[in-house]
């Protein structure tokens, strides 16, 4: 199992300056590589005898010229520019495979400051990490997992530095699920999650709670003179508040997903079109504040570790409009978003919109799991790419 542990660093002023310089070097190398890639690709399209760009050739090209053209790159670890070029190659691979958009240039102050290290370029000494050309930097805690260390990514959030250390381990840090049965989970805006058991989790809604303070700090920043020390201070205050909002949201999602995967062996959720939902200008802020995509990501990787199953219903599955009463299953033609409670015209059952949707997702998950078990028994294949087991393997954290 490949898993990462993100640990906060405690650098002094000199070390923080080095980390910022290494992150800036990585950003410059990425942008240089992207510009060269575009130039060389255009030349290759005009004349196919020209070499096609790739990350290996760009790394060699950068190594050949950096001592003369970019001597300041030698002041930081060689991994900073080299890993940036490798990540650019991975970005293009994802683009050509249809998994991501075309790589974009990174702008200082707009993209996350970070650089990566291979496992031969750093070492851990209890609660300290040794970085080339820098030495030992204190960490707030020791590495939580034992196993083969693969890499590390040093990143900055607001004015805090972190090390995300990737480990290949056989250690299972989460116990198996308690197997309290199957549960359906309906995500929403008024309540983050509604379970088929009737439980409702409101959600932290940190952006809404801190919106007035966020507006005040944004106005304060806009009034400061560009390049001044006061503008820098105001920018740091705003960045810290954004980080606080993100941390509150992450904490609430971690608590919810941990509780669900701890209790239930099978969890049914919807395949939400989040990118389409946020285009609704009336709900976009509330939807973004909930973190639906992050909820699914956490749920899937934690379920994979605990041996649980996450069943994702089709995007067009009518969970809210279908009556969940036993033996009914009637589907109404139209159900406005403002309608939070409705009565089935066939059986007369009174439904809470969210609880009804969660019960239908629970039924969908149970039926899907039963059908899979029957088909597996009939075919007796159990191959690497078959069934829900393959889905669990794919959802493990990378």
Secondary structure as a PSIPRED ss2 file (coil, helix, strand):
# PSIPRED VFORMAT (PSIPRED V4.0)

   1 X C   1.000  0.000  0.000
   2 X E   0.000  0.000  1.000
   3 X E   0.000  0.000  1.000
   4 X E   0.000  0.000  1.000
   5 X E   0.000  0.000  1.000
   6 X E   0.000  0.000  1.000
   7 X E   0.000  0.000  1.000
   8 X E   0.000  0.000  1.000
   9 X E   0.000  0.000  1.000
  10 X C   1.000  0.000  0.000
  11 X C   1.000  0.000  0.000
  12 X C   1.000  0.000  0.000
  13 X H   0.000  1.000  0.000
  14 X H   0.000  1.000  0.000
  15 X H   0.000  1.000  0.000
  16 X H   0.000  1.000  0.000
  17 X H   0.000  1.000  0.000
  18 X H   0.000  1.000  0.000
  19 X H   0.000  1.000  0.000
  20 X H   0.000  1.000  0.000
  21 X H   0.000  1.000  0.000
  22 X H   0.000  1.000  0.000
  23 X H   0.000  1.000  0.000
  24 X H   0.000  1.000  0.000
  25 X H   0.000  1.000  0.000
  26 X H   0.000  1.000  0.000
  27 X H   0.000  1.000  0.000
  28 X H   0.000  1.000  0.000
  29 X H   0.000  1.000  0.000
  30 X H   0.000  1.000  0.000
  31 X H   0.000  1.000  0.000
  32 X H   0.000  1.000  0.000
  33 X H   0.000  1.000  0.000
  34 X H   0.000  1.000  0.000
  35 X H   0.000  1.000  0.000
  36 X H   0.000  1.000  0.000
  37 X H   0.000  1.000  0.000
  38 X H   0.000  1.000  0.000
  39 X H   0.000  1.000  0.000
  40 X H   0.000  1.000  0.000
  41 X H   0.000  1.000  0.000
  42 X H   0.000  1.000  0.000
  43 X H   0.000  1.000  0.000
  44 X H   0.000  1.000  0.000
  45 X H   0.000  1.000  0.000
  46 X H   0.000  1.000  0.000
  47 X C   1.000  0.000  0.000
  48 X C   1.000  0.000  0.000
  49 X C   1.000  0.000  0.000
  50 X C   1.000  0.000  0.000
  51 X C   1.000  0.000  0.000
  52 X C   1.000  0.000  0.000
  53 X C   1.000  0.000  0.000
  54 X C   1.000  0.000  0.000
  55 X H   0.000  1.000  0.000
  56 X H   0.000  1.000  0.000
  57 X H   0.000  1.000  0.000
  58 X H   0.000  1.000  0.000
  59 X H   0.000  1.000  0.000
  60 X H   0.000  1.000  0.000
  61 X H   0.000  1.000  0.000
  62 X H   0.000  1.000  0.000
  63 X H   0.000  1.000  0.000
  64 X H   0.000  1.000  0.000
  65 X H   0.000  1.000  0.000
  66 X H   0.000  1.000  0.000
  67 X H   0.000  1.000  0.000
  68 X H   0.000  1.000  0.000
  69 X H   0.000  1.000  0.000
  70 X C   1.000  0.000  0.000
  71 X H   0.000  1.000  0.000
  72 X H   0.000  1.000  0.000
  73 X H   0.000  1.000  0.000
  74 X H   0.000  1.000  0.000
  75 X H   0.000  1.000  0.000
  76 X C   1.000  0.000  0.000
  77 X C   1.000  0.000  0.000
  78 X C   1.000  0.000  0.000
  79 X H   0.000  1.000  0.000
  80 X H   0.000  1.000  0.000
  81 X H   0.000  1.000  0.000
  82 X H   0.000  1.000  0.000
  83 X H   0.000  1.000  0.000
  84 X H   0.000  1.000  0.000
  85 X H   0.000  1.000  0.000
  86 X H   0.000  1.000  0.000
  87 X H   0.000  1.000  0.000
  88 X H   0.000  1.000  0.000
  89 X H   0.000  1.000  0.000
  90 X H   0.000  1.000  0.000
  91 X H   0.000  1.000  0.000
  92 X H   0.000  1.000  0.000
  93 X H   0.000  1.000  0.000
  94 X H   0.000  1.000  0.000
  95 X H   0.000  1.000  0.000
  96 X H   0.000  1.000  0.000
  97 X C   1.000  0.000  0.000
  98 X C   1.000  0.000  0.000
  99 X C   1.000  0.000  0.000
 100 X C   1.000  0.000  0.000
 101 X C   1.000  0.000  0.000
 102 X C   1.000  0.000  0.000
 103 X C   1.000  0.000  0.000
 104 X C   1.000  0.000  0.000
 105 X C   1.000  0.000  0.000
 106 X C   1.000  0.000  0.000
 107 X C   1.000  0.000  0.000
 108 X C   1.000  0.000  0.000
 109 X C   1.000  0.000  0.000
 110 X C   1.000  0.000  0.000
 111 X C   1.000  0.000  0.000
 112 X C   1.000  0.000  0.000
 113 X C   1.000  0.000  0.000
 114 X E   0.000  0.000  1.000
 115 X E   0.000  0.000  1.000
 116 X E   0.000  0.000  1.000
 117 X E   0.000  0.000  1.000
 118 X E   0.000  0.000  1.000
 119 X C   1.000  0.000  0.000
 120 X C   1.000  0.000  0.000
 121 X C   1.000  0.000  0.000
 122 X E   0.000  0.000  1.000
 123 X E   0.000  0.000  1.000
 124 X E   0.000  0.000  1.000
 125 X E   0.000  0.000  1.000
 126 X C   1.000  0.000  0.000
 127 X C   1.000  0.000  0.000
 128 X E   0.000  0.000  1.000
 129 X E   0.000  0.000  1.000
 130 X E   0.000  0.000  1.000
 131 X E   0.000  0.000  1.000
 132 X C   1.000  0.000  0.000
 133 X C   1.000  0.000  0.000
 134 X C   1.000  0.000  0.000
 135 X E   0.000  0.000  1.000
 136 X E   0.000  0.000  1.000
 137 X E   0.000  0.000  1.000
 138 X E   0.000  0.000  1.000
 139 X E   0.000  0.000  1.000
 140 X C   1.000  0.000  0.000
 141 X C   1.000  0.000  0.000
 142 X C   1.000  0.000  0.000
 143 X C   1.000  0.000  0.000
 144 X C   1.000  0.000  0.000
 145 X C   1.000  0.000  0.000
 146 X C   1.000  0.000  0.000
 147 X C   1.000  0.000  0.000
 148 X E   0.000  0.000  1.000
 149 X E   0.000  0.000  1.000
 150 X E   0.000  0.000  1.000
 151 X E   0.000  0.000  1.000
 152 X E   0.000  0.000  1.000
 153 X E   0.000  0.000  1.000
 154 X E   0.000  0.000  1.000
 155 X E   0.000  0.000  1.000
 156 X E   0.000  0.000  1.000
 157 X E   0.000  0.000  1.000
 158 X C   1.000  0.000  0.000
 159 X C   1.000  0.000  0.000
 160 X E   0.000  0.000  1.000
 161 X E   0.000  0.000  1.000
 162 X E   0.000  0.000  1.000
 163 X E   0.000  0.000  1.000
 164 X E   0.000  0.000  1.000
 165 X E   0.000  0.000  1.000
 166 X E   0.000  0.000  1.000
 167 X E   0.000  0.000  1.000
 168 X E   0.000  0.000  1.000
 169 X C   1.000  0.000  0.000
 170 X C   1.000  0.000  0.000
 171 X C   1.000  0.000  0.000
 172 X C   1.000  0.000  0.000
 173 X C   1.000  0.000  0.000
 174 X C   1.000  0.000  0.000
 175 X C   1.000  0.000  0.000
 176 X C   1.000  0.000  0.000
 177 X C   1.000  0.000  0.000
 178 X C   1.000  0.000  0.000
 179 X C   1.000  0.000  0.000
 180 X C   1.000  0.000  0.000
 181 X C   1.000  0.000  0.000
 182 X E   0.000  0.000  1.000
 183 X E   0.000  0.000  1.000
 184 X E   0.000  0.000  1.000
 185 X E   0.000  0.000  1.000
 186 X E   0.000  0.000  1.000
 187 X E   0.000  0.000  1.000
 188 X C   1.000  0.000  0.000
 189 X C   1.000  0.000  0.000
 190 X C   1.000  0.000  0.000
 191 X C   1.000  0.000  0.000
 192 X C   1.000  0.000  0.000
 193 X E   0.000  0.000  1.000
 194 X E   0.000  0.000  1.000
 195 X E   0.000  0.000  1.000
 196 X C   1.000  0.000  0.000
 197 X C   1.000  0.000  0.000
 198 X C   1.000  0.000  0.000
 199 X C   1.000  0.000  0.000
 200 X E   0.000  0.000  1.000
 201 X E   0.000  0.000  1.000
 202 X C   1.000  0.000  0.000
 203 X C   1.000  0.000  0.000
 204 X C   1.000  0.000  0.000
 205 X C   1.000  0.000  0.000
 206 X H   0.000  1.000  0.000
 207 X H   0.000  1.000  0.000
 208 X H   0.000  1.000  0.000
 209 X H   0.000  1.000  0.000
 210 X C   1.000  0.000  0.000
 211 X H   0.000  1.000  0.000
 212 X H   0.000  1.000  0.000
 213 X H   0.000  1.000  0.000
 214 X H   0.000  1.000  0.000
 215 X H   0.000  1.000  0.000
 216 X H   0.000  1.000  0.000
 217 X H   0.000  1.000  0.000
 218 X H   0.000  1.000  0.000
 219 X H   0.000  1.000  0.000
 220 X H   0.000  1.000  0.000
 221 X H   0.000  1.000  0.000
 222 X H   0.000  1.000  0.000
 223 X H   0.000  1.000  0.000
 224 X C   1.000  0.000  0.000
 225 X C   1.000  0.000  0.000
 226 X C   1.000  0.000  0.000
 227 X C   1.000  0.000  0.000
 228 X C   1.000  0.000  0.000
 229 X H   0.000  1.000  0.000
 230 X H   0.000  1.000  0.000
 231 X H   0.000  1.000  0.000
 232 X H   0.000  1.000  0.000
 233 X H   0.000  1.000  0.000
 234 X H   0.000  1.000  0.000
 235 X H   0.000  1.000  0.000
 236 X H   0.000  1.000  0.000
 237 X H   0.000  1.000  0.000
 238 X H   0.000  1.000  0.000
 239 X H   0.000  1.000  0.000
 240 X H   0.000  1.000  0.000
 241 X H   0.000  1.000  0.000
 242 X H   0.000  1.000  0.000
 243 X H   0.000  1.000  0.000
 244 X H   0.000  1.000  0.000
 245 X H   0.000  1.000  0.000
 246 X H   0.000  1.000  0.000
 247 X H   0.000  1.000  0.000
 248 X H   0.000  1.000  0.000
 249 X H   0.000  1.000  0.000
 250 X H   0.000  1.000  0.000
 251 X H   0.000  1.000  0.000
 252 X H   0.000  1.000  0.000
 253 X H   0.000  1.000  0.000
 254 X H   0.000  1.000  0.000
 255 X H   0.000  1.000  0.000
 256 X H   0.000  1.000  0.000
 257 X H   0.000  1.000  0.000
 258 X H   0.000  1.000  0.000
 259 X H   0.000  1.000  0.000
 260 X H   0.000  1.000  0.000
 261 X H   0.000  1.000  0.000
 262 X H   0.000  1.000  0.000
 263 X H   0.000  1.000  0.000
 264 X C   1.000  0.000  0.000
 265 X C   1.000  0.000  0.000
 266 X E   0.000  0.000  1.000
 267 X E   0.000  0.000  1.000
 268 X E   0.000  0.000  1.000
 269 X E   0.000  0.000  1.000
 270 X E   0.000  0.000  1.000
 271 X C   1.000  0.000  0.000
 272 X C   1.000  0.000  0.000
 273 X C   1.000  0.000  0.000
 274 X H   0.000  1.000  0.000
 275 X H   0.000  1.000  0.000
 276 X H   0.000  1.000  0.000
 277 X H   0.000  1.000  0.000
 278 X C   1.000  0.000  0.000
 279 X C   1.000  0.000  0.000
 280 X C   1.000  0.000  0.000
 281 X C   1.000  0.000  0.000
 282 X C   1.000  0.000  0.000
 283 X C   1.000  0.000  0.000
 284 X H   0.000  1.000  0.000
 285 X H   0.000  1.000  0.000
 286 X H   0.000  1.000  0.000
 287 X H   0.000  1.000  0.000
 288 X H   0.000  1.000  0.000
 289 X H   0.000  1.000  0.000
 290 X H   0.000  1.000  0.000
 291 X C   1.000  0.000  0.000
 292 X H   0.000  1.000  0.000
 293 X H   0.000  1.000  0.000
 294 X H   0.000  1.000  0.000
 295 X H   0.000  1.000  0.000
 296 X H   0.000  1.000  0.000
 297 X H   0.000  1.000  0.000
 298 X H   0.000  1.000  0.000
 299 X H   0.000  1.000  0.000
 300 X H   0.000  1.000  0.000
 301 X H   0.000  1.000  0.000
 302 X H   0.000  1.000  0.000
 303 X H   0.000  1.000  0.000
 304 X H   0.000  1.000  0.000
 305 X H   0.000  1.000  0.000
 306 X H   0.000  1.000  0.000
 307 X C   1.000  0.000  0.000
 308 X C   1.000  0.000  0.000
 309 X E   0.000  0.000  1.000
 310 X E   0.000  0.000  1.000
 311 X E   0.000  0.000  1.000
 312 X E   0.000  0.000  1.000
 313 X E   0.000  0.000  1.000
 314 X C   1.000  0.000  0.000
 315 X C   1.000  0.000  0.000
 316 X C   1.000  0.000  0.000
 317 X C   1.000  0.000  0.000
 318 X C   1.000  0.000  0.000
 319 X C   1.000  0.000  0.000
 320 X C   1.000  0.000  0.000
 321 X C   1.000  0.000  0.000
 322 X E   0.000  0.000  1.000
 323 X C   1.000  0.000  0.000
 324 X C   1.000  0.000  0.000
 325 X C   1.000  0.000  0.000
 326 X C   1.000  0.000  0.000
 327 X C   1.000  0.000  0.000
 328 X C   1.000  0.000  0.000
 329 X C   1.000  0.000  0.000
 330 X C   1.000  0.000  0.000
 331 X E   0.000  0.000  1.000
 332 X C   1.000  0.000  0.000
 333 X C   1.000  0.000  0.000
 334 X C   1.000  0.000  0.000
 335 X C   1.000  0.000  0.000
 336 X C   1.000  0.000  0.000
 337 X C   1.000  0.000  0.000
 338 X C   1.000  0.000  0.000
 339 X C   1.000  0.000  0.000
 340 X C   1.000  0.000  0.000
 341 X E   0.000  0.000  1.000
 342 X E   0.000  0.000  1.000
 343 X E   0.000  0.000  1.000
 344 X C   1.000  0.000  0.000
 345 X C   1.000  0.000  0.000
 346 X C   1.000  0.000  0.000
 347 X C   1.000  0.000  0.000
 348 X C   1.000  0.000  0.000
 349 X C   1.000  0.000  0.000
 350 X E   0.000  0.000  1.000
 351 X E   0.000  0.000  1.000
 352 X E   0.000  0.000  1.000
 353 X H   0.000  1.000  0.000
 354 X H   0.000  1.000  0.000
 355 X H   0.000  1.000  0.000
 356 X H   0.000  1.000  0.000
 357 X H   0.000  1.000  0.000
 358 X H   0.000  1.000  0.000
 359 X H   0.000  1.000  0.000
 360 X H   0.000  1.000  0.000
 361 X H   0.000  1.000  0.000
 362 X H   0.000  1.000  0.000
 363 X H   0.000  1.000  0.000
 364 X H   0.000  1.000  0.000
 365 X H   0.000  1.000  0.000
 366 X H   0.000  1.000  0.000
 367 X H   0.000  1.000  0.000
 368 X H   0.000  1.000  0.000
 369 X H   0.000  1.000  0.000
 370 X H   0.000  1.000  0.000
 371 X H   0.000  1.000  0.000
 372 X H   0.000  1.000  0.000
 373 X H   0.000  1.000  0.000
 374 X H   0.000  1.000  0.000
 375 X H   0.000  1.000  0.000
 376 X H   0.000  1.000  0.000
 377 X H   0.000  1.000  0.000
 378 X H   0.000  1.000  0.000
 379 X H   0.000  1.000  0.000
 380 X C   1.000  0.000  0.000
 381 X C   1.000  0.000  0.000
 382 X C   1.000  0.000  0.000
 383 X C   1.000  0.000  0.000
 384 X C   1.000  0.000  0.000
 385 X C   1.000  0.000  0.000
 386 X C   1.000  0.000  0.000
 387 X H   0.000  1.000  0.000
 388 X H   0.000  1.000  0.000
 389 X H   0.000  1.000  0.000
 390 X H   0.000  1.000  0.000
 391 X H   0.000  1.000  0.000
 392 X H   0.000  1.000  0.000
 393 X H   0.000  1.000  0.000
 394 X H   0.000  1.000  0.000
 395 X C   1.000  0.000  0.000
 396 X C   1.000  0.000  0.000
 397 X C   1.000  0.000  0.000
 398 X C   1.000  0.000  0.000
